[in-house]
Amino acid sequence: MTFLGNILWIIFGGLESCLSWLLAGLLCCLTIIGIPFGMQCFKIAQLSLFPFGKEVIRNGGAVSFLANILWLIVGIPLALFHLIWGVLLCITIIGIPFGLQFFKLAGLSLCPLGAEIL
């Protein structure tokens, strides 16, 4: 079921989500200070391409909290993107599992540092 969910996910907006994370990662990697943020974007891009069967665990501390405050500049537009897709997909019963995955990514968009993807 995970394989089928991931294939359908790519059709219902997962590819666009992955591309937006890759673009954010490339923009973050333009500066030396942004490289850690960009590397996290690349990890989340992989998650946003195949989210079914994966879980996000938050392990952050004080440093992650401070870095997430800096991250909000990039994170708010990505979170809005995921929220809009989630709401649009939750309109139908068939789209609810996909919308819930977008909501998971929206939460991760706001605070990605200190989160571990399993």
N, C-alpha and C positions, 0 to 999 in steps of 0.2 A: 504494500500500500504506500510505503514511503517513496518508492521509485515513481509510481504513477502520480502521486501528489506533487513531486518535484517537477515532473514533465509538464503537468498542467499548470504548475506555478509559473514556469517560464512563459507560458502562453498568456496568463492573466496578469502580467505586469512584473514578473520577477526579473526579466531581462533589462527592463528600463531601470529597475531598482539597482541592479548590479552596475549598470553603466553610470548611474548617478554617483554611486559610491566610488567607482574607479576615477571619475572626474574629480570628485572631492579629494581623493587621495593624491592625485597628480598635482592639484592646486596646492595642497598642503606641503608636498615635497619640494616645492619651489624654494623654500627657505630652510635653513638649517634647523631653526627652532621648530618648524612644522613637520619635520621628518617622523618623529614618533606618532604624531597624529595621522600622518599619511599612511604609515604602516598599519595602524589600527583600521583605517578606512579600507585597506586592501583585504584585511581579515574579514571585515563585515561585508565586503563585496562578495566574497566567497560564500558567506552565510546567506546573503540575500539572493544568491543564485540557486542554492539548494537548502531551504530552511527546514523542510520536514525531516523529522528524526534528529534534530539538533536542539540543544538546550543552552540557555545563557545563564551563567552564574556570576553574581557580583562579588568580587573579592577586594574591592578598593579600600584604600586608606585615605589619609589626609592629603598625600601628594596627588592621588588620583582625583580627589575632590577638587583641588585647586586647578588641576589640568582640565577637568571637565567644565569649570567656569570659563576658562579661555576657549574651550571647544564650542560653546554655545553660539559663537558667531557663525560657524559652519553647520552646527547641528540643528538649529531651528528650521532652516529651509528644508533640510532632509527629513526632519520629523513631520513637517507639514505635508510633504510629498507622500510619506507613508500613511499619514492619517487620512488624507483625501482618498488614496487608493483603498484603504481599509474600509472606509465608510461606503464607497461605491460598490465594493464587492459584498459587503454585508447586507445590501438591499435585497439580494436574492438568497434563498436557502442554500443553494449549491455553492455560492461564493463565500459563505461564512467561514469555512476553514482557511480559505486564502486571505480573507480580511483579517482574521485573527493573527495570521503570520505577519501581515503588514503592521498590525498594532504592536506585535513583539519587536519588530524592527524600528518602529517609531520610538518606543521607550529606549531602545539601544542607541538611537540617533542622538538623543539628548545627553546621555552619559555613557559613552563607549569605553572610556579608559577605566581600567579596573574590572572590566567584565571579561570572563573567560567563556569561550564557546566550546561546548562539548558535543 
